[in-house]
Amino acid sequence: MYIAVAGNIGSGKTTLTKMLAKHYGWTPKFESVSYNPYLEDYYKDLNRWSFNMEVYFLKQRFRDLLEIAHSEETIIQDRSIYEGVYVFTANNKAMGHLSERDFQTYMDLFDQMTSVVKYPELMIYLRSKTPHLIAHIQKRGREYEQTMPIDYLENLNKRYEDFIKNKYRGRLMIVEANDIDFEHNPKDFAKITDRIDAEMFGLFSKK
């Protein structure tokens, strides 16, 4: 079984991925943010490094999907290949950071890759407003994220809404993350797991 956790930068998706993996005994798979050799350069010069960064992420996510497809374990993944393309890459293109030629090359790669993989059994989307994202980003203190423009996060949020409403065709569960603290409040976390149990196993009524 394959589950994905989606959400904007600072939404808490990595934390939720870890907590759900521990709760259910699932195997977590995280995106390689800390190991992407282009990421710091990207935040310094978006136009120069966008294509390099996006292709690197695409390669990593496709490799992960192939590993998931051949695994007998239940995998929960921190960010899927689909939002990587329809949110982040599309946003870079719209902001003028990717040329039409680079974008078409990227999309050709994506189309070929996704023709041989399947959707997650469930995607959990953490919907978060921009102030909530900023607070989390400041709290975790990654240096290369501290100069991230607010309008960049806002544009990503708009792309996420378009993604979940118009682009994504798989099974989806939306969690409104602004007014909950699932990391520190067991009741908030239990509300999420109850909904997962209902979606995946039919154990409880949906809330």
Secondary structure, DSSP 8 states (H G I E B T S, - for coil): -EEEEEE-TTSSHHHHHHHHHHHHT-EEE---TTT-TTHHHHHH-HHHHHHHHHHHHHHHHHHHHHHHHT-SS-EEEES-HHHIIIIIIHHHHHTT-S-HHHHHHHHHHHHHHHTTS---SEEEEEE--HHHHHHHHHHHT-GGGTT--HHHHHHHHHHHHHIIIII--S-EEEEE-TT--TTT-HHHHHHHHHHHIIIII--S---
